[in-house]
């Protein structure tokens, strides 16, 4: 296997700059939010590793990377099974491998593997009839099922978002979309809702009345919205957020880190981060449109759909507009393995776009 050297001007440097800027905003916010300095230092160590992973993949060709699809998919399936047997349980979900000072969530690798194999399968034939959905369903169902039973509803929804984004780009007929929505409407009260864990149903129910249990199930989002509201227009200043520093904001280094940023930097800082994410997703969408091969567009759209969904849901949760799902804020929240895999996904998108005219 030979590595390539590619001119730097072949890359979308606007996207690279946005990723780095959001990452440094994340480091600064985490410095203030982290309950201990060691948490921040772990992320500080993870960032150069993530950068190295994103850079390393650029030395391979598009064809080489696409050949990793099924091996990555198979490896991630094996790890998803193994984590249910020997994994570490955090917040009720058995989804992490405990590797001493660090932990690894196989879901992150499964995202990349699933995107690569679905892109190849969906590009091979159009979605014209029920049989055309059989193979994509057979590939996606085991991953979705294994993540769902961990249980990790948030991770399951991220995978579904990626799948739907790829189906949309593939040209899924409108009639099929309508049938899918009808199926969800039928399955939601009869199959999906009864099979959710009680704490998951509680999170949905409490969303409609946070005051119903302010010291229990509604505590997280009530404290989050208080922190965001208290930030005002320009915030209380770096490290000066009282809700954060006094420990009222729960999971402030992961799920609710957006509330920390909004309290310290106010409406201006919160909307600035939103704008940076919007620009990042716009660039990814533009990169997908510039690709001449359908398979390439599907890969970039898979990465875009998963990241955009996770960002939107995380921010909605902190604002009290969506039930708590356990989804972190990409590039900002604490999580070394998550940061590394996000950089891998974005590095993959950059590589695919770079080689969009290449036959190697």
N, C-alpha and C positions, 0 to 999 in steps of 0.2 A: 504494500500500500504506500503510494507516494503522496507527499504533502505538497500543496500548491502555495505559491507566493502570488498574491493578488494586489494590484495597485490600490492605494487607499481611496482614490477618488471613485472607486467602483461601489462604495457604500453610501447609504443614506445617513449622512452625518447629523442631520437635524434630529432623526430618531435617536441616534446614539447620544447626542447631547441631552435630549429630553430624559432618557433613561438614567443617565448619570446625575442629572439635576434632581430628579425625583428621589434617587437613591441617597443623595447627600442630605436632602430635606428629611428623609426617613431617619438617617443617622442622627441628625441634630434633634429631631423630635423624640427619638428613642432615648437619647442622652438625658433628656428632661423627664421622660415618662418612666424609664426603667426603675424598678424597685431597688436594684443594686447595680453597682458599677460593673460587676461581672457579666450581667445580661448585656449591657452595651458593648463591652469588650468582645464578647462572643460574636456579635453582629459586625463589629469592626474587623474582626479576623475573617468572617465569612465573605465580606464584600470583595476583597482582592481575589479570593478563591473563585467567587462568582464571575468576576471580570476575566480571570484566567480561563475559565470554562467557556465563556462567551467568545473569547479570543481564539482559543485552541480549535474550536469547531470551524473557524474560518480557514484553516489550513487544509480542509478536506474539500472535495468536490461535491456537487449536488448529487451525482449518481452514487457516490460512496455513502453519503449520509442517508439517502433513501433506502439503501440496502440494509440499513440498521433497523428498519421498521419492525419486521416480524420478530427478530431476536429481542428487541427491546420490549415488544408487546408480550412475548412469551415470558421473559424474565420478570416483567412487572406483574403478570398474572401469578407466577409462582410466589413472588414476594407478598402479594395480597393474600394468598392462602396462608403463607407462613406467618404473617403478622397476626392473623387470627388465633394462631396456636401459641406463639411465644412472644407476641408483641407486648409493648408497654401500654397500659390503659391510662389515658389522660382525659379528664372531664367526661368520663363515661364511655369513651370511644377507644377501642383497642386498635389503634391505627399507626403506632410508631414502633420502630426498632430502637432499643436503647443501646447506643454504642459508646458507653462510658460518658465522657463529657458532652457528647452530642447525641442527637436523636435524628432519625431519618424516617420520613413518611413515604411509603412506596407509592401512594397516590400520585405524588409529584412526577415520578418516572412514568407511571401509567398514562398520564395526560399526554406526554410526548409520544409514547409508543402507540396509543390509540389514534392520535392525529395522523401519524405516518401511515398506518395500515388502512385507516378509513379513506385517506386521500387516494391511495392506490386503487382501492376497491371501487370507490364512487366514481373515479375518473374513467374506469374501464367500461362502464355502460350507463346509459341514461336511466332515470327513475320514471319508467312508463307504466309499470304494473306492480301488483303485490309481490311478485317473485323477485323483483329488483331490490326489494328491501330485506330479503332473507339473509344474505351474506353480511351486510352491514349490521343487521340486528344480532346475528350470531357472534359477531366480533365485539360489539358494544355491550351486550347483555351480561357476559361474565364479569367484566370490569365493574359495571354499574351495580350488579348484584353483590359482589364482594365488598365494595365500598359502602353500600347501603346497610349491610348487616354488621358493620363494625361497631356501632352505627355511626355513619357520617353523612347526614342528610345534605349538609352544605357542599361537601365534596361531590356527592352524587349529582346535585343540581349544576355544579360547574361543568361536569362531564357532559350532562345533557345539553347545556348551553353550547358547548363546543360542537356537539353532534348536530344540533339544529342549525347553527351557523354554517356548517359545511353542507348540510342538505339544502339550505337556501341558495348557496352559491352554485350548487350542482344543478339548480333549476327545478327543484321540487314543485310539481304542479299545484296550483291553488286549490284544486279539489282535494288533493291529498292533505294539504294543510288544514282545510276545514274538517276533514274526517278525523285528523289527529286531534284537533281541538275538541271535537265531539267525544272522542274516546277518552280524553283526559277528564272532561266534564262528567262522564259516566263513571270512570274508575276512581275519581277523587273521593267521593263519599262512600263508595261501596268496597273499594280495595285498598287504596292508598291511605286514607285517613285511619281506618281501623288498625292498620299494621304499623302505624307510627308508635314510637315509645310514648309513654305518658308525658314525659318532660317535653317532648317535641310538640305534642298537642297543647300543653300548657303554654308554651311560647307563642303559639299562634293565637290562642284565646286571650291571653293577657294583652296582646297588641291592641285590641279594641277597647281596653279599659286598663291603662297602666296603674290607675289608682286603686284597682281591685285588690292588689297585694303589693303595696309600695315597699314593704320591707323584705319581701321575698321574691316572687317571680318577676315583679315589675321593677325591682331595685336597679338592675343594670341600666336599663334604658332611661329611667327617670334621672339617675345621676349623670348619664351621658348628655341628655338634653339640657340639664341644668348647667353643666360645664360649657356646652356650646353657646347657650344663651348668655352666660355671664361674660363671655369673651367680647361681646359688643362688636363694634366696628373694627377696631385695630388690635384688640386683645389686651391681655394683662402683662405681656412681656415674657421673654424667654425664661423658663424656670420659675415663673411667678404665678402660675395657675393654681389657685387655692384648692379647687376640687381635685386636681391632679396630685399636688404635693401633699395634701392631707389624706390621700388614699381613698377618696370617695368614688373615683372613677374605677370600676372593676376591669380587670384584664386590660389595663391601660397600655401595656406594651405590645398587645396583639390585636384582639378584636375591636377595642375601642380607642385605638391610638389616634383616630381622626378627631375624636372629641378633645384630646390633649392639644393637638395642633390648633383647633378652633378656639379653645379657651386662651391659649397663649398669643395667637396671632389674629384672632377675631375673624370677622366676615371676610376681610381682605385676604388673609392668609388661607382660609378655608376654600374660598372661591378660586384663588390662584392655583392651589393644588388641583382642584377640579379641572381648571383650564389646561394645566399641563398634561393631565391624563387624557383630556379630550384631544389635544394636539397629538399625543402619542398614538391614540387609536386612529386618528385621521391619517397619520403617516402610514400606519400599518395597512389601513384600507386602501390608500393610494398605491402602496407597494403591491398589494394583491391585484389591483386593477392593471398594473403595468406588466404583470407576468403574462406570457403568451401561452403557457401550458396550463390546462385546467388543474392538473395535479398540484402545481405550484400555488395556484390561487387558493385551492382548498386547504393546503397546509397553513398558509399565512392566515386565512380566515379562521381556522381552528384555534390558532394561538390567540388571535384578536378576540374571538368570541368568549373564550374562557377567561381571559384577563379582564375584559370589559364587564362581564357579568359579575366577577368577583369584586371588582372595584365598586360597581353600582350597588350591589347588595350590602357590602360592608358599610358604605356611607349611609345608605338607607336605614340600616340597623341603628347606627349611632344617632340618627335623627328621629328615631322612633317610628319610621315609616315601613319597617319590615320586621318580621320576627327574628330573634337571635338565631343565627345559623352556625356560628363558630368560624365563619370565613374571615381571614385576615386581609389586611390591605397590602396588595402586592408592592414590593420595592420599599415599603415603609415599615410595616410591622416586623417585630422580632421573628426570626425563623431562618436559620442558616440554610437548611436544606431547601426550603421554599425559595429563598433568594437565589440560590445557585440554579435551581431548575427554571426559575423565571428567566434568568440570564441565558440559560441554555435554549429555552423556547424562543426568546427574542433573537439570539444568535442564529438559530435555525432559520428564522424569518429573513434575517439579513443575508444569510448565505443563499437562500433560495432566490431572493430578489437579485442578488449579485450575479448569479448564474442563469438568469431567466432566458438569455439568448444562447447559452452554451449547451453543447451536446455531450459534455463530459460530466 
